[in-house]
Amino acid sequence: MTTPDPRADELKARIKKLNAQATQAKMDLHDLSEDLPTGWERILEVAQRCHRAHADLMEARREAAQAIT
């Protein structure tokens, strides 16, 4: 029998927060794309924020998977 990782609840909360941030970033990018060409100047900024949010989420999910094993 394995002992549960004491960080499990912390990791779950972090993933939940990062998932919400990534979802919001995705929606921001989607909204920006619908309004093009208006706001084209913000494409790089919004895309980078979306990329960072999803990269952070994927890293947290990897950490959680490692904590389980």
Backbone as CSV, one residue per row, in Angstrom:
resi,resn,N_x,N_y,N_z,CA_x,CA_y,CA_z,C_x,C_y,C_z
1,MET,0.850,-1.192,0.000,0.000,0.000,0.000,0.885,1.240,0.000
2,THR,0.587,2.175,-0.888,1.385,3.394,-0.968,0.771,4.488,-0.109
3,THR,1.643,5.322,0.400,1.203,6.450,1.207,0.856,7.607,0.280
4,PRO,-0.302,8.243,0.476,-0.655,9.369,-0.381,0.349,10.509,-0.220
5,ASP,0.656,11.138,-1.312,1.579,12.270,-1.294,0.910,13.428,-0.559
6,PRO,1.585,13.998,0.442,0.978,15.103,1.195,0.719,16.335,0.327
7,ARG,1.345,16.383,-0.834,1.138,17.528,-1.724,-0.078,17.353,-2.619
8,ALA,-0.754,16.231,-2.526,-1.850,15.921,-3.453,-2.918,17.010,-3.474
9,ASP,-3.381,17.433,-2.311,-4.422,18.469,-2.263,-3.908,19.792,-2.816
10,GLU,-2.661,20.102,-2.499,-2.052,21.333,-3.010,-1.951,21.287,-4.534
11,LEU,-1.529,20.144,-5.061,-1.413,19.994,-6.514,-2.775,20.075,-7.198
12,LYS,-3.792,19.458,-6.597,-5.138,19.520,-7.169,-5.631,20.960,-7.229
13,ALA,-5.410,21.706,-6.158,-5.840,23.108,-6.125,-5.079,23.932,-7.155
14,ARG,-3.786,23.659,-7.280,-2.969,24.387,-8.259,-3.435,24.087,-9.684
15,ILE,-3.709,22.823,-9.958,-4.179,22.437,-11.293,-5.530,23.085,-11.589
16,LYS,-6.404,23.110,-10.612,-7.713,23.735,-10.808,-7.555,25.215,-11.154
17,LYS,-6.681,25.904,-10.436,-6.440,27.330,-10.686,-5.810,27.533,-12.065
18,LEU,-4.800,26.727,-12.385,-4.130,26.853,-13.681,-5.067,26.502,-14.829
19,ASN,-5.938,25.535,-14.616,-6.906,25.171,-15.648,-7.851,26.338,-15.935
20,ALA,-8.291,27.011,-14.883,-9.165,28.175,-15.065,-8.436,29.283,-15.819
21,GLN,-7.169,29.506,-15.479,-6.384,30.532,-16.161,-6.165,30.174,-17.630
22,ALA,-5.875,28.919,-17.904,-5.653,28.477,-19.282,-6.938,28.586,-20.097
23,THR,-8.047,28.238,-19.490,-9.331,28.345,-20.180,-9.643,29.798,-20.506
24,GLN,-9.395,30.697,-19.553,-9.636,32.118,-19.796,-8.723,32.644,-20.897
25,ALA,-7.468,32.241,-20.875,-6.523,32.678,-21.908,-6.965,32.178,-23.281
26,LYS,-7.437,30.947,-23.332,-7.934,30.385,-24.597,-9.119,31.192,-25.108
27,MET,-10.027,31.544,-24.215,-11.193,32.329,-24.617,-10.787,33.732,-25.063
28,ASP,-9.802,34.321,-24.388,-9.311,35.643,-24.788,-8.733,35.596,-26.196
29,LEU,-7.979,34.545,-26.488,-7.395,34.388,-27.822,-8.497,34.172,-28.863
30,HIS,-9.471,33.385,-28.508,-10.603,33.138,-29.403,-11.364,34.434,-29.687
31,ASP,-11.653,35.185,-28.629,-12.374,36.445,-28.801,-11.588,37.418,-29.665
32,LEU,-10.287,37.492,-29.434,-9.444,38.370,-30.234,-9.506,37.966,-31.703
33,SER,-9.439,36.679,-31.962,-9.452,36.212,-33.356,-10.774,36.542,-34.046
34,GLU,-11.862,36.503,-33.308,-13.161,36.826,-33.896,-13.274,38.299,-34.267
35,ASP,-12.548,39.154,-33.555,-12.633,40.594,-33.783,-11.626,41.110,-34.799
36,LEU,-10.761,40.236,-35.298,-9.753,40.690,-36.257,-10.408,41.293,-37.490
37,PRO,-9.845,42.312,-38.071,-8.512,42.845,-37.839,-8.425,43.814,-36.660
38,THR,-9.564,44.139,-36.036,-9.519,45.001,-34.861,-8.708,44.311,-33.768
39,GLY,-7.779,45.025,-33.181,-6.971,44.490,-32.093,-5.811,43.623,-32.533
40,TRP,-5.482,43.641,-33.803,-4.397,42.784,-34.307,-3.091,43.018,-33.569
41,GLU,-2.909,44.221,-33.033,-1.669,44.554,-32.329,-1.475,43.700,-31.082
42,ARG,-2.534,43.128,-30.568,-2.477,42.350,-29.325,-2.284,40.855,-29.563
43,ILE,-2.206,40.435,-30.820,-2.120,38.996,-31.117,-0.960,38.337,-30.371
44,LEU,0.230,38.876,-30.492,1.405,38.260,-29.871,1.274,38.213,-28.351
45,GLU,0.841,39.313,-27.756,0.683,39.383,-26.298,-0.299,38.325,-25.797
46,VAL,-1.460,38.252,-26.425,-2.495,37.312,-25.988,-2.062,35.871,-26.253
47,ALA,-1.439,35.638,-27.396,-0.978,34.282,-27.725,0.110,33.817,-26.758
48,GLN,1.029,34.703,-26.400,2.084,34.331,-25.452,1.500,34.018,-24.080
49,ARG,0.512,34.802,-23.650,-0.134,34.545,-22.362,-0.855,33.200,-22.397
50,CYS,-1.502,32.904,-23.503,-2.200,31.625,-23.661,-1.200,30.463,-23.646
51,HIS,-0.103,30.627,-24.355,0.936,29.596,-24.404,1.501,29.346,-23.006
52,ARG,1.814,30.402,-22.289,2.383,30.275,-20.942,1.394,29.591,-20.001
53,ALA,0.125,29.970,-20.073,-0.893,29.381,-19.198,-1.018,27.879,-19.443
54,HIS,-1.012,27.476,-20.701,-1.128,26.051,-21.010,0.156,25.291,-20.669
55,ALA,1.304,25.914,-20.854,2.569,25.269,-20.474,2.614,25.047,-18.964
56,ASP,2.178,26.040,-18.195,2.146,25.904,-16.734,1.189,24.794,-16.310
57,LEU,0.040,24.724,-16.966,-0.940,23.682,-16.653,-0.377,22.299,-16.954
58,MET,0.253,22.131,-18.100,0.821,20.827,-18.462,1.926,20.416,-17.490
59,GLU,2.738,21.366,-17.066,3.801,21.069,-16.098,3.197,20.619,-14.764
60,ALA,2.163,21.299,-14.310,1.508,20.920,-13.054,0.891,19.527,-13.166
61,ARG,0.326,19.215,-14.309,-0.240,17.875,-14.505,0.853,16.812,-14.491
62,ARG,2.011,17.118,-15.071,3.138,16.168,-15.027,3.596,15.953,-13.581
63,GLU,3.686,17.040,-12.824,4.087,16.927,-11.416,3.094,16.067,-10.647
64,ALA,1.818,16.266,-10.900,0.793,15.486,-10.206,0.893,14.012,-10.577
65,ALA,1.132,13.731,-11.841,1.263,12.339,-12.283,2.468,11.677,-11.626
66,GLN,3.560,12.412,-11.491,4.753,11.865,-10.842,4.513,11.643,-9.356
67,ALA,3.731,12.509,-8.740,3.449,12.370,-7.313,2.600,11.134,-7.042
68,ILE,1.790,10.762,-8.010,0.912,9.598,-7.849,1.707,8.305,-7.943
69,THR,2.718,8.292,-8.816,3.482,7.057,-9.022,4.584,6.887,-8.015
